Amino acid sequence: MFFLYFLMSALFVLMAILAAVDSSLASLNLLPWFNGLRWVRVHLITLGAMTQAIFGALPLLTALHFNRPRPSFRWATWLSLNAGLLTLLIGIPIVNGTLIFAGGSLIFTATALLIGQLIGMRPAATEQRRAASPGRPFYIAGLSFFLLGIVIGTGLWFGWGEALRIRTPLEAHIHANNWGLMALVFAGLIIDTYPRWAGRSLAWPRSLPAIFWLLVLGALGLVLGPWFQSSAFTVPGLVMHLAGTFWLLLNAILPLHGHRAIWSAPGIWHLLTSYFWIIAPVMMAPLILLGVAGIPGPTIEQNAPQALIYGWVFQFGFAMLPFLFRRTFAPHEPARLGGNWFSLIAANLGGLFLWASIFSEPLHAVLHGTAYALWAAAAVPVALELWGIISRGLARLDEAGQQTNSAAD
């Protein structure tokens, strides 16, 4: 039944494409009346496409590493996540406090249930010497930051930030979800899936505990920075987080040196170039803080999260979602990352156009609209790839069912 998470993930990929098209048309003044859904677009990717796949994949990957049978599907987790997400998608656009609180509470419950499931998983008797799944600590820590992000995000509509003495609640919410949830879970996914799509081990497996703590402490600093509006937390948090990220990427890149077959596939480029879009806002941060002339701080702060989500989170999904879908629906197919050269070029051009729109006020609308059009176009072949995997998997299930019925007759 874990395929239900992936079906919902594919559905939200389609919705994210439509939302990107709507943003493009609105920016180009072709559908101006449909503007203003910025945070809905973000949540279609983060809470929708990516979180659905994360909830479906993490128990399966942990059980696989521990040499355990497929874990039981927990309806309470799936129903809480999806009911909460759908409630939020209704409540946020109409700014209905009751629906927002209910949606946030349900997603919080689903996340807590998943954390409990991961903590409760243990290795098989033959695997007892292996202390833990390499990715599991990253998953649990990332989901824990998600709990914090949910509380802060829900509280944006009720003034909880003031009660919790959070100086910049929106920024703290974004950091908890991006630098906490997504960064840590993505790191765990790279670690756990790397041997299957790369065909080799990471360069320095013993470095993973150090990378884990760099990312965790870095994310904590990046949450506490806007919480107290203090660079004493933000700067060291940023340094540690980037150090952990670069260390992880070097772990993945160095063993692939000289292997042309891997580098000739667009999937690895999707995964690696997606991390460039983390660096872009980081490079701008010191210039904004120093008030450098010509750097439009407010415009960057408004648009950078969109570039981060579409450039990093969504593009990481272009590579990882097809891999996870194949593991679920077509495990007999070769394990490989997703995407193609068109999606790779269009996704990264979208990021470039978005950043160009920030620095070009006269052409802002045209460049902004073009960026979202490119992101929408980039996602189309990936969506088709996902639905192709699903179709083949469901067709085989149907064929197996028919053969079973024929044998019974």
N, C-alpha and C positions, 0 to 999 in steps of 0.2 A: 504493500500500500504506500510505500515511500514515494512511488511515482506520482502521487497526488501533489506533493510539494513541487515537483518538476513541471507538472502540467500547469499549476498556478504560476510558476516562474515564467514559463513560455507565454502565458496569457498576459502577464505584466510587461514582458518585453514588447509585445504588440501594442499595449497601451502606452508604453514609453515612447514608441515610435510615433504614434498619433499625437502624443503630447508635444514632442519635438517639432512635428509638422505644424501644430497649432501655434507654437511659439514663433516659428519662422514666419508664418503668414501674418501673425499679429505684428511682428517687428517690421514687416514690409508694408504694414497698413492695409493688408488685404482682408484681414479679419480682426479689426481693432476691438470689436466688442467681445472677443474671446480671450482677451489678455488678462493678466493678473493671477494666473494659476502657477506661479513660479515654484512654490513649495510643494504643490501637488506633483509637479513634474519630477522634482527631486525624489519624493517619496515613492513614486512609481518604480524608480530604479533601486533605491536603497532598501526600503521596507518591502517593496514588491518583488522585482526580478531577483535581486541578489539575496535578500534575507530568506525568501522561500527556498532557494537552492541551498543556502547554508543550513537551514533547519533540516532539510532532507539529507544532505550529504554528510554532516558531521558525525552522527551516530554510525552511519555505514562505514565511513573511513576509519573510525576508531575501532569498530568491531573487526574490520579487515586486518588492521595492524596487530590487534591482540589475538588473531587467529580464533575468533569467536564466531558462532552462528550469527546470521543476520538478526539484528536486534528487533524487538517487537515494535510495531507501529503504534504510537500513542495518539489516539483520537483527541484526547483533551488538549494536547499541545497543538495539533493541527487546527482544530476548531477555534481555539483561543486566538491563535495567530491570525487566521483568516477573518474571523469575525471582528477582531480588533482593527485589522488593516482596513477592511471595508467600511467599518464605522468611522474611522479617521478620514478616509477619502470622501465621505459624505460630510462629516463635521467640520473639517478645515475650511473648505470653500465657503460654507455658509456661516462660519464662525459660531458654531453652536457648542457652548461650553459643556453641556451634558454629554453630547456625542463624543467630543474630544476626550473628556475624562474617561468615559467608558471604553473608548478605543485604546487609549494609552494603558489603562488598567489591564485590559485583555492581553495586549502584546507583552506587558510586563509579566503577566502570569505565564504566558507561553514560554518566554525566555527563561524564567526561573525553573520551569519544568524541564526544559532542555538542559540547563546547567546541571540539575539534579540527575538527569539520565546519564550525562557524560561523566559526572563524578562517580556515579555508581557502577560504571563499567570497569571490569577487571580483566586482566589477561587470562588466557586459558592456562591450565596447569603446566603445559609444556613451554609456556612463554613467561613463567614467573620471574625468570632472571632479568627480563627486560622491564626496567623500572616503570616506564610509561610510554604511551604513544607519543612520538616526537611532536605531533601537531596538537595533541589534546590540551596541554597547558595554554597554548596560544588561543585555542577555541574558548576555553573556560574564562580566561582573562578578558578576551574580546567581548564575550557575552556579558560579563560583569560590567564592563564599561557601558554596554548597551542599556543595562538596567538604569545606570546613572543618567544616561542620555535621555531615556524615556521619562524619568522623573523631571528632569530639567525642561525637556521639550513640552511635556504636558503642562508644567507649571508656567510656561510662557503666557498661557491664556488666563491664568488665575492669580498672577502676582506672587507665585511662590519664590521667584528669584529674590524679591525683597526680603521675604521671611528667612530665606537661606543665606542672605547677605551676598548674593552673587552680583558682582558689579556689571557684568555683561552676559546675561543669561543666554542669549541667542548664540553667541560665539562659543560659550562653554558647551552648549548642546551640540553644536556642529562638531566641535573638537572631540567630544566624547564618542560620537558616532563614527566620525571619519578616522581620526588618529587612534581611537580606541578600538571600537568594534571592527571596522573594515580592515584597518591596517594589520591588526593582530590575527584576525581570522584568515585574511589573505596570505599572511606569512605562514600560518599553519597549513593552508591548502597547498602552497608551493612545496613545503617540506614533505607533506604526506604523499603528494601525487608525483613529485619530481622523478622518482625512480621509474615510474610507469611510462611517462611521456618522454623522458630524456634517455631512459635505458641505462642509467648509471647513478652513482651516489653523489651527494653534494660534496663539494671540495673539502669542507672541514666540518664533519658531523658533530665533533666535540664542541664546536663554537655555538651550538644552538641554545644552551642555557644562557650564555652571555647575551646573545641576540635577544632572547626572550626578555631578559631584565632591562636591556636598553630600550626596547619598545614599550614595555609596561611603564617604566619610570618616565620615559619620554612622554608617553600619552598622559600620564598623571600630571606632569608639569604643564603640558599644553592645555589641560582642563583647569588646573588651578590658576594658570596665568590670567585668563579672563575672569575667573571666579573672584580673584582679589585684585584684578587689573594691575598686575605686577610683572614686570619683565624678569624679576628674580626667579620666577617659576618658568615663564615662557621660554626664555633664551636657553637655559640648560636643558629644558624639556625638548626643545627643537633640536639641539645639538645631539642629544642622546638618541632621539627617534631617527634622525637622519643617519647617524652612525650605524644603528642597528639595521636600518633599511639597506644601506649600501653594503654592509657586511653580508646580509642575506643574499642580495643580488650577485655579489661576487661569488658566493657559494654556488649559485646556480649557473653563472656564466663561465667560470674557469674550466669546469670539466667538459664543456662543449667546444673548447678551442680546437679548431681543425676538423670538426665534424660538419662537413658541408651539407649533408642531408638534412640535419636539424635546422641549420640556418637558412636553408632554402624554403622552409615552410613558414607561412605568415603568422602562425599561431604564436611561436616564440617571440616574434617581433611585437605582436600585440601585447603580450604579457610584459615584456621589458620596457617598451616605449610608453606604456601606460604610466609607469612610475615617473616619467619626465614631468607629467602634469601635477605631481606633488611638488617638484622642485620649483616650478614657475611661481606660484604664490609665495613660496619661501624666500625666493630671491627678491621679491618686491617688498617683503615685510620690513627690512631695515630702512629702505628708502621711504616708506610711509611713515615710520616712527621718527625719522630724522627730518621729515617735512621737506624733502628735496623738491625743488621747483620742477614743474612739468609732470609730476607723478600724481595722477588723480586718485588720491587715497579713497574717498567715499565710493567712487565708481568701481575701483578694484575690489573693495570690500563687498560691494553688492553683487558683482559678477563672478568673482573668483570661485565661490562655492559651486556655481554652475559648471565652470570649466573643470573643476576638480572632480565633480560627480560624473560628467560625461566623458572627460578625458581619461580619468584614472579608473573610477569604479566601474562604469559601463564598459570601457574598453578591456579591463581585466576580465569582465564577464564575457566579452566576445571570445576570449581565449579559453576561459575555464568552464563556462556553462556547457558548451558542446562536449567537452571531455567528461564532465559529470553526468550529462545526459546519456552518453554512450555507456558509461559504467552501469547505468540503471536500466536503460531500455535495450541496449545492444552490447552486452558484455563480451560477445564473441568477436566484435569488430576491433581493429587495431586501436590502441589507446593513443589519441593524439589531441592536440589543442585545436580550437576552432578558429573561424575567421578565414578571410581570403585577402588577396592583395588589394582589392577594391575597398573592402571594409577598413583595412589598415590605413591606406592613404586618406580616405575620406574622414575617418575618425580623427586623425592627427591634423589634417587641414582644418577641421572644425574647431579644434583647440586654438590653432593659429589665428583663425578669423575672429574668434571670440575675444582673444587678447588684443588683436588689432582694433576691434571695435571700442575697446576701453580707451585707447590712446588717440582715437580719431573721432572727435565729436561730430563733425559734419557728415561723416559716413557711418556713424554709429548704428543707425537702424538697418542699413543695407548689410553691413558686415555682420551684425548680430543675427539678422535673419538668415544670412548665408551660412553662418556657423551651425545653427540648428537644422537647417536643411541638409547640410553635410552629415551631421550626426544621425539624422533620421535615415538618410540614404545608406550610411555605413551599417546601421543595425538591420536593414532589410535582409541582406544575404545571410546574416547570422540567425535571424528569426526563421528563415526558410530552412537553414541547416538544422535548427532545433526541431522544427515540425517534421522534417524528413526523418530524423532519428526516432521521434515519437511514433510516427506512422509505421516505420519498419518494426519497431518493438511491439506495438499493439497488434500488428498483422501477424507476427510470429506467435503472440499469445493466443490470438484467435485460431490460428492454424493448429497450435498444440491442443487447444480445447476441442476442436473438431476431431482430431486424431484420438483423443481420449474418449470422446463420445462414440466414435466408430468402433473402438476396441471394446467398449462396454456393451455395444449392441451385438 
